[in-house]
Amino acid sequence: MSTALAVRLFLSSAGESNDAVIVGDIYSADLTGDTRRNILIPCGDSPKPTSYPVTPGRYLVSATLPSGLVLTENAVAVEGEETPVDFVMTDSPYETHSWQYLMGNIEPSRVYHSPGRIPLAESIASRSMVAPLAEPDGFVPETAVDLTALATWIGDSAPTTWSFASMLALAGSGSVPPVAQRIARGEPRVLPAPDVSVDAVTPLYRFGPNGPVAAPDVPVGERQFLVVEAAGSVRLVTLPLPWGNREIEVLVNLRQSPTGSAVAVTVRDPAVGAGLAYMSQGALDTAAQLFTDVEGMLHSKFRNPLGAAAGAYVLVGTDHSAGETHWDPWLERLAEGFPWLSDGAILRAVRLLRRASPETQQARDGLIEAFDRGIPFYTLGLAWLIDGLSAFPDDPECVRRLDEARRLSWLADIREPFLILDLRQGSA
């Protein structure tokens, strides 16, 4: 048997598949062994470890979580043996929230279940949707917080409401009629609490291609949204549906999440779910380790255009080719094939701008087209759109659109991979 380190990460058992893959490194602690960068670490309640051959010696193994937290374990590789290296993250506050805990969207059990107190950050930017004044020690008594939220699903939204102007108007309007009714083409649906056995402070909503899991199938449109309301605060959540046959989760954290996000969206895709979180950090090189078949994702756009767009963000963001590549035509087809997906037009335009010989007029027209399609699905797309429009400071059409895009970015939670807009602040 060869000398190797067998690496894995344990999550709480949720009674269902909670498999994922994250990125890590192996370093030689005595400077005489092997160093392996960007290893892939399987996660789950009983994950099969991945074995990495090394020479005998002492090692430090690290695991980079999607939240940015880095876990480390020491290991001694023995000649001819496979040494286990087990990371443990089984202290999720609820087993059903183990995926959210891995992504860094919820507190560990010891903090979450601390008796009678709810952790809240002092900065406005990090507060939850429900944030009364804290005591001098930085905590808020649980009895002082209104821990209720209302979630309304919009399965078929009107395309006219996707525009930047419409979204800015929602943020500047009152509460009558409700936000959900203003953007829904059909009848919005108020969702029941997902699980009465779990504390309502952090409800977890699950969605499949056709809307809420376990709900009767109803016709859905090209864009689905979720409106979350609590204590006068209103968040409009972009739902990345459909994502093939994968489910997505929306966590509403009325306490304080480690990321500072009151609402978090994750895709339960074991291969690239964590990669989407790395993307939101701007760690595209790390995300690329999980998007191992980026070109395949882009090529299979007709099965999962949202996944193809994610792969394209990684591909465009990490590629340094001077000229045209073989995948540029795929970007063209992604942009042309899905007019409801402004991200496709953004990617094509940014790619044209980043070439060694930029095609500025085509890029300019593409950015205007992307803006006119409506708000993107990805927060990164909004940032790239703003960056692209900024390249045309003397073009009145670009300047007008740039102003609206910038104002919308002030409402966006830039810590999240998918666009979440803070339309109205209440007590937070």
Steps between C-alpha positions, in 0.01 A plus 500: 500500500626847417538776755198732491274737693127416480309826545130565566267729696208378713167686513199438720270230369190659350324177413564577132791560270709795612804426289724785387859566397725779625859602427808461722879464506763262633823655630815330618551594866866396503572649152624165368174352374253574224277804464168459321293806422130515423407150612131410493350396835175299502243603762194325640371294790705199387720617212744269330846653552716608208852362516799720410842332464781668697844410626533402869516788741301759694231702324256783555175453311266796454138524385372833367130533576270698272464757779874571482573318826802269479512176701830322564602151611845356573589161361798263491530300180647158574687301238269258321186612686194709419463751783149637560455878527147573620355847534187520713218752462219319677404787730230643273214637713260269312571193289280644225731803486829313460546617139437860608748458783767377257435806282541731799144629502409404857664497839642189671273325746680631810434859388157447351360329807658730756219551755301821482736698278524567128831612348472813289782697342531868581551618142190582296636309200518175699169515680224251447156599376392534862750704698391699806753695700764285664597507864844635600646150475393475136213255546122534479257318730296250300174643635582836340502360146197437279604166353240463228534513125275471198620330181306543175592302189459649154503220247424709194626857500415762238803570273434873519578490871852362446626840386737706712251788507221274625717355776612845612136609504416206727766616744363853507132414536281429798362169619167516313452299290751237620819451302405147396179616335681773307738264323293180471327420175297231671390470861786505753495232769571553868709206618437322831781455750712218351544292816310563822746281691782747429530838665323759285794737548675345199241347265642310205300500176567249222415533134510270200474592132126558534499693824473408868581138584199289596262761358265421210659568164381824346606674179819699546652775291854580397589670829395406852543720806444481875395800707606480865350745749579548868455796736444738210804379304447361151746289299442400138682172437601375155433127477747324263240267355500265330846364582468172319335257739672644809322668788590838639474616861411843633598560861337790682710582804322741734793474735853590385676284246881485486490653151268777606240395243144480625396291200727247329440294184691179430477239226501141627737391228768273651747578223484881475281619789799617702655644184215747473580621851868537408385707201316742728828560686672582173712185536453392139823299493376298797157459342670376183634199694141384552377603158732235362295469184435869443502464125259207526263710711511775244454258212195342670326836537169379360461260792600750768559856376546633854772243568655584164507868599676412827761302309544788259561749782780276625636445149501868402627607842799267502597487131788714376494411132596789276278405208185308422459156657303197392239574766422855388228374261339325798473835678335636189241223501439542873433871447277449197315188609355633828373859470365483857853440630677834515807323639562347157516841335721633782747216459524545125552876528762474776686237303513737200638777722769281654658380178843627403332690215167598657194514278371809676197582287364145519573493873325832550191379314507173693511677836201713404315187390586327826372792704179519299431130560466571873685426819744206488467181700856522632634772729829471313311581183384830647858586595629414151220698336593808704867451421426465128273803475763703684728455197277738302490822707426720197208295369169641631319168453760317707518773763124493558498124539811509717327735742204263545724195531709668768194605696368145487836369623453702818200276576677172418657263750839460335586208731249275325550321166149575377345845495315589821363854529426682823191685384401642833672516836291466810650488844830372358 
